[in-house]
Amino acid sequence: MSLDVTVRGTTIPPEELSWRFSRSAGPGGQSVNTTDSRVELSYDLANSTVLPPVYQERALRALASRLADGTAAPPPPRRPTKPSRAARERRLAEKRRTAQIKRLRRPDDW
């Protein structure tokens, strides 16, 4: 198996690619006992030797707002917030409703 990646006829050698493997985030559920893996492929566009300069400059211009020094810019910092009182009350009311539904499913001798 070749590790070269071809995009629109241009082959990018594996030395210019960065692979990262991890487990997918998310809650459990029906697939809780399976491994959901994720693969991230990174490419340093600014330091690439494969693309012709014309295409490289065009891509860098098109992605300028999303790139910082040839790599992805960090996300903005999260501003800490608290849920409103109404949101907390809605969440607790929904929990009470769910508990009541489950209670009604039980047999009478519980």
Rosetta silent file (secondary structure, phi, psi, omega in degrees, C-alpha in Angstrom):
SEQUENCE: MSLDVTVRGTTIPPEELSWRFSRSAGPGGQSVNTTDSRVELSYDLANSTVLPPVYQERALRALASRLADGTAAPPPPRRPTKPSRAARERRLAEKRRTAQIKRLRRPDDW
SCORE:     score description
SCORE:     0.000 S_00000001
   1 L     0.000  131.958 -179.762    0.000    0.000    0.000 S_00000001
   2 L   -89.167  140.568  178.216    1.367    3.404   -0.978 S_00000001
   3 L   -93.343    0.085  176.565    1.220    6.301    1.486 S_00000001
   4 L   -66.529  143.549  176.725    1.291    8.892   -1.306 S_00000001
   5 E  -115.033  128.585  179.683   -1.834   11.037   -1.528 S_00000001
   6 E  -108.774  125.825  179.106   -2.965   12.236   -4.941 S_00000001
   7 E  -126.267  115.538  179.463   -5.102   15.361   -5.191 S_00000001
   8 L    49.062   45.240  175.501   -6.272   16.490   -8.638 S_00000001
   9 L    86.379   -8.315  178.195   -3.350   14.789  -10.348 S_00000001
  10 E  -101.624  124.590 -179.677   -0.670   16.077   -7.952 S_00000001
  11 E   -93.831  124.674  179.240    0.951   13.418   -5.765 S_00000001
  12 E   -98.703  121.738 -178.614    1.971   14.578   -2.293 S_00000001
  13 L   -69.790  154.301 -177.324    4.793   12.471   -0.834 S_00000001
  14 H   -61.523  -24.203 -179.996    4.352   11.001    2.678 S_00000001
  15 H   -64.752  -24.490 -178.120    7.190   13.166    4.066 S_00000001
  16 H   -93.973    1.766 -178.600    4.998   16.270    3.647 S_00000001
  17 E  -110.542  149.775  176.605    1.999   14.726    5.404 S_00000001
  18 E  -125.686  118.899 -178.920    1.306   14.363    9.089 S_00000001
  19 E  -101.793  140.412  176.178   -1.070   11.597   10.206 S_00000001
  20 E  -136.905  127.476 -178.717   -2.740   11.538   13.619 S_00000001
  21 E  -113.425  137.020  179.238   -4.889    8.680   14.894 S_00000001
  22 E  -156.208  174.428  176.530   -7.216    8.946   17.886 S_00000001
  23 E   -86.312  140.813  179.197  -10.511    7.770   19.269 S_00000001
  24 L   -67.973  143.246  177.824  -13.577    9.664   18.137 S_00000001
  25 L   -81.381  162.122  175.124  -15.218   11.826   20.754 S_00000001
  26 L   134.307  160.293 -178.820  -18.834   11.484   21.685 S_00000001
  27 L   -73.559  169.167  176.669  -21.117    9.758   24.151 S_00000001
  28 L   -72.984 -167.504 -178.350  -21.820    6.049   24.255 S_00000001
  29 L   156.655 -144.535 -178.911  -24.898    4.461   22.836 S_00000001
  30 L   -64.404  -28.992 -178.344  -25.535    1.444   20.686 S_00000001
  31 L  -102.626   29.555 -174.537  -21.913    1.391   19.571 S_00000001
  32 L   -65.763  -28.965 -178.262  -20.498    1.956   23.060 S_00000001
  33 L   -96.236   18.093  177.404  -18.490   -1.285   23.050 S_00000001
  34 L  -114.907  162.424  178.452  -16.861   -0.673   19.684 S_00000001
  35 L   -96.857  115.413  175.884  -13.832    1.401   18.805 S_00000001
  36 L  -100.100  103.576 -175.780  -14.698    4.467   16.772 S_00000001
  37 E   -99.027  158.990 -177.546  -11.377    5.692   15.466 S_00000001
  38 E  -132.775  143.816  177.249  -10.554    8.945   13.748 S_00000001
  39 E  -123.455  129.594  176.750   -7.740    9.869   11.378 S_00000001
  40 E  -115.382  129.848  179.872   -6.535   13.433   10.873 S_00000001
  41 E  -114.729  121.012 -179.880   -4.305   14.244    7.927 S_00000001
  42 E  -111.637  148.945 -177.632   -2.349   17.519    8.037 S_00000001
  43 E  -140.297  123.348 -179.876   -0.452   19.148    5.213 S_00000001
  44 L   -84.682   93.079 -175.055    1.935   22.099    5.559 S_00000001
  45 L   -64.065  -39.199 -175.702    0.925   24.087    2.494 S_00000001
  46 L   -66.887  -31.478 -177.044    3.392   26.941    3.032 S_00000001
  47 L  -104.848   15.530 -178.858    6.458   24.654    3.083 S_00000001
  48 L   -71.751  141.820  176.848    5.357   22.243    0.364 S_00000001
  49 L  -104.960   -3.461 -174.285    7.819   21.425   -2.404 S_00000001
  50 L   -87.287  -43.675 -175.351    5.297   19.622   -4.602 S_00000001
  51 L   -74.709  141.046  171.863    2.899   22.366   -5.668 S_00000001
  52 L   -62.686  146.623 -176.955    3.918   24.857   -8.352 S_00000001
  53 H   -53.316  -35.121 -179.512    4.364   28.342   -6.822 S_00000001
  54 H   -62.003  -46.583 -179.474    1.314   29.693   -8.677 S_00000001
  55 H   -69.565  -37.274 -179.477   -0.995   27.079   -7.112 S_00000001
  56 H   -64.144  -45.737  178.787    0.665   27.385   -3.730 S_00000001
  57 H   -64.438  -40.831  179.595    0.176   31.168   -3.624 S_00000001
  58 H   -62.814  -43.922  179.891   -3.423   30.850   -4.814 S_00000001
  59 H   -66.120  -41.747  179.130   -4.208   28.271   -2.117 S_00000001
  60 H   -63.550  -38.663  177.240   -2.515   30.330    0.596 S_00000001
  61 H   -65.771  -42.636 -177.823   -4.513   33.415   -0.447 S_00000001
  62 H   -67.129  -31.939 -176.672   -7.785   31.456   -0.482 S_00000001
  63 L  -102.722   12.379 -173.778   -7.098   29.954    2.950 S_00000001
  64 L   -55.499  -38.084 -177.997   -5.500   33.039    4.520 S_00000001
  65 L   -75.517  -14.483 -178.055   -8.262   33.534    7.072 S_00000001
  66 L  -106.644   -6.037 -176.724   -8.007   29.894    8.177 S_00000001
  67 E  -118.335  149.410  173.811   -4.213   29.526    8.294 S_00000001
  68 E  -134.908  113.158 -178.410   -1.504   30.945   10.528 S_00000001
  69 L    57.000   35.154  176.566    2.101   30.419    9.387 S_00000001
  70 L    86.629   -4.354  178.222    1.026   27.515    7.170 S_00000001
  71 E  -123.772  166.711 -177.915   -0.824   25.639    9.919 S_00000001
  72 E   -64.652  136.949  178.816   -4.362   25.859   11.229 S_00000001
  73 L   -72.224  148.417  179.536   -5.015   28.831   13.515 S_00000001
  74 L   -70.463  150.867  178.318   -6.004   28.034   17.119 S_00000001
  75 L   -68.672  155.269  178.771   -9.689   28.410   17.976 S_00000001
  76 L   -64.032  150.098 -178.783  -10.691   31.534   19.908 S_00000001
  77 L   -65.383  145.669 -179.108  -10.621   31.071   23.699 S_00000001
  78 L   -78.388  134.585  176.418  -13.891   29.996   25.288 S_00000001
  79 L   -91.297  117.032 -176.613  -15.611   32.588   27.404 S_00000001
  80 L   -62.416  136.261  177.601  -16.886   30.874   30.570 S_00000001
  81 L  -136.970  164.849  176.161  -20.630   31.174   31.067 S_00000001
  82 L  -117.741  147.740  175.098  -23.229   29.758   33.430 S_00000001
  83 L   -66.817  146.577  179.743  -26.605   28.341   32.431 S_00000001
  84 L   -70.622  164.832  178.972  -29.480   30.675   33.180 S_00000001
  85 H   -61.542  -41.699  179.761  -31.935   29.914   35.954 S_00000001
  86 H   -62.986  -39.294  179.296  -34.654   29.161   33.400 S_00000001
  87 H   -64.858  -41.126  178.221  -32.341   26.733   31.577 S_00000001
  88 H   -64.012  -41.670  179.665  -31.570   24.911   34.839 S_00000001
  89 H   -65.761  -40.041  176.681  -35.278   24.697   35.656 S_00000001
  90 H   -61.708  -41.782 -179.834  -36.097   23.351   32.154 S_00000001
  91 H   -63.607  -44.367 -179.752  -33.376   20.718   32.501 S_00000001
  92 H   -67.730  -37.849  177.685  -34.662   19.601   35.920 S_00000001
  93 H   -63.857  -39.900  178.085  -38.286   19.560   34.706 S_00000001
  94 H   -65.887  -38.310  177.275  -37.261   17.362   31.756 S_00000001
  95 H   -63.759  -41.260  178.534  -35.422   15.025   34.131 S_00000001
  96 H   -64.174  -40.900  178.033  -38.551   14.766   36.315 S_00000001
  97 H   -61.612  -45.407 -179.949  -40.673   14.028   33.212 S_00000001
  98 H   -63.485  -43.008  178.791  -38.258   11.310   32.067 S_00000001
  99 H   -62.153  -40.684  179.460  -38.168    9.755   35.554 S_00000001
 100 H   -63.788  -42.860  178.834  -41.982    9.740   35.684 S_00000001
 101 H   -61.024  -43.644 -179.868  -42.200    8.006   32.276 S_00000001
 102 H   -67.849  -37.181  178.247  -39.740    5.342   33.425 S_00000001
 103 H   -62.189  -38.896 -179.328  -41.596    4.942   36.731 S_00000001
 104 H   -70.229  -21.064  178.207  -44.838    4.299   34.828 S_00000001
 105 H   -77.645  -18.452 -176.360  -43.164    1.528   32.799 S_00000001
 106 L   -72.302  152.730  172.839  -42.372   -0.475   35.927 S_00000001
 107 L   -67.747  160.683 -175.832  -44.604   -3.270   37.103 S_00000001
 108 L   -67.856  -23.805 -174.908  -46.833   -2.462   40.100 S_00000001
 109 L   -85.701   12.420  178.786  -44.985   -4.788   42.484 S_00000001
 110 L   -82.338    0.000    0.000  -41.742   -2.785   42.490 S_00000001
